[in-house]
């Protein structure tokens, strides 16, 4: 088997607006972004405002297809952390640069969702939004390698 | 703004194998699947086995591009639940039929990941795998609409 093109027509459903051009040094916590969703899709957002958190699926467009994807990386670019395969990290350099982040939904106004904690720069294309439903996403007893919590 | 094609070359990184042709009546809990990842990507999985849970991102290929996406749906097809926009549900009928599910990683053997709880039928293309890191995905105080927990 070799990696095949899916032949999928991925569509942009909206754009991230937060004025941020690169990863903030202090991280993304507390960063407020607006997701400006295609106005034709406004009604498809109805009911989302009843959720406190949503899952944003986006395309990390700053990763050029010409960038070579290294098989192994140091998580967060920190040399003191062990080299692991990119699938064991959230690094943007991966076969498909799809980002998935659970964020707090602060407000919905029509086709605009105001969210907190999204780790995406200004202009990032959004490809899907899903409600955060704890039974599908919250794991109380998750185990992670020790490098994850190393400060 | 209208929905634009992203022009992204989405690649298949692996395939779901579980022998299941349609949603089991009793749900997906406890269902064990194998994710057969492209053997060229085996090393990119190194270190993933240290996580108890992973996030599987997949393409719901049984949704035909010719299927009309209804703006509003009854969650889980249950008529007694309120009509909400599809972005407020996990319905497969959405602009981009991308599925995102957190599952337990039971075992890794080379390029094969054995997982529990994936809600995808046999043959589903996998497009990404990420580690489940509680600080990026677990929300202890999430609020959901009452229909979510209605039995």
Interface residues (C-beta under 8 A of the other chain):
Chain A: X1 X2 X3 X4 X5 X6 X8 X9 X10 X11 X12 X13 X36 X38 X39 X40 X41 X43 X44 X45 X46 X47 X48 X50 X51 X52 X53 X55 X57 X59 X65 X71 X72 X82 X84 X85 X86 X87 X88 X89 X90 X94 X95 X96 X98 X100 X101 X102 X125 X127 X128 X129 X130 X131 X132 X133 X134 X136 X137 X138 X139 X140 X141 X142 X143 X144 X145 X148
Chain B: X1 X2 X3 X4 X5 X6 X8 X9 X10 X11 X12 X13 X15 X36 X38 X39 X40 X41 X43 X44 X45 X46 X47 X48 X50 X51 X52 X53 X55 X57 X59 X65 X71 X72 X82 X84 X85 X86 X87 X88 X89 X90 X94 X95 X96 X98 X100 X101 X102 X104 X125 X127 X128 X129 X130 X131 X132 X133 X134 X136 X137 X138 X139 X140 X141 X142 X143 X144 X145 X148
